[in-house]
Amino acid sequence: MTESAREFVKLSVSLPRMAAENLRAAVTAGAASSVSAYVAAAIEDRLARDRTLERISELRDGRPFSAEALAWARSALGVTGPGGQQAS
């Protein structure tokens, strides 16, 4: 669906100063067409991740993954921890 075909609602949010400055800098650098577009994409990504995690939990009947399974997945994906930071 294109942005022009979507219905938009205006919201007001408060951000830490550094996050707001980094957000504006990202938009200026061309990471998105606007602050709103950047934030909307980030929210959609987070909601998709949350839905995926919920579905995985349902498939596993709520059983957590073992530490070994999590370590393997992090290694395979090249991330260092629960926050998903990229490994250098």
Buried (B, 14 or more C-beta within 10 A) or exposed (E): EEEEEEEEEEEEEEEEEEEEEEBEEEBEEEEBEEBBEBBBEEEEEEEEEEEEEEEEEEEEEEEEEEEEEEEEEBEEEEBEEEEEEEEE
